[in-house]
Structure formats: C-alpha cells, structure tokens
C-alpha cells in the first residue's frame, strides 16, 4: 500500500512539473512578428504588414499572417434549398 501511494505521489509530481504549452499566436490581430535569435517568439500585436515590417526592421525577424485569425472571418457556407414547387 505504501509503495502504491509513493508511486502515485511521484507520478503526480512529475506531471505537475511538466511545462505547460500556451497558444503561440494571439487571436486579436491579423499580423504576427516572428523574431529569431537566442529566444524565438511570436508577437501578434500588429494590424498591418507595413506596421509589422517597421518593427522588424534591423532585427532577425519576419512578419507572418496570424493563422488563427485567417479563418475567423470566413462566413459560414450557406446551403441553397430547393423549392418543393
């Protein structure tokens, strides 16, 4: 019984200590700055590519479209129904 409790405690501590992964991209802006270097990160706080390019100038970075926002504005496909007459 003691071994089982010890095993459960060790497994619980190991799973609690694992790093949590967060969403990489922000959901509110259409353009993200992908910065490279010792720390690679995404900064999704830009409303246009030109605004992002101004921030990326002189840095090891590039501007990319926000993939989570790309499909958010697509209207649902409407189905045409046939008239029974």
C-alpha positions, 0 to 999 in steps of 0.5 A, a space after each residue: 500500500 505504501 509503495 502504491 501511494 509513493 508511486 502515485 505521489 511521484 507520478 503526480 509530481 512529475 506531471 505537475 512539473 511538466 511545462 505547460 504549452 500556451 497558444 503561440 499566436 494571439 487571436 486579436 490581430 491579423 499580423 504576427 512578428 516572428 523574431 529569431 535569435 537566442 529566444 524565438 517568439 511570436 508577437 501578434 500585436 500588429 494590424 498591418 504588414 507595413 506596421 509589422 515590417 517597421 518593427 522588424 526592421 534591423 532585427 532577425 525577424 519576419 512578419 507572418 499572417 496570424 493563422 488563427 485569425 485567417 479563418 475567423 472571418 470566413 462566413 459560414 457556407 450557406 446551403 441553397 434549398 430547393 423549392 418543393 414547387 
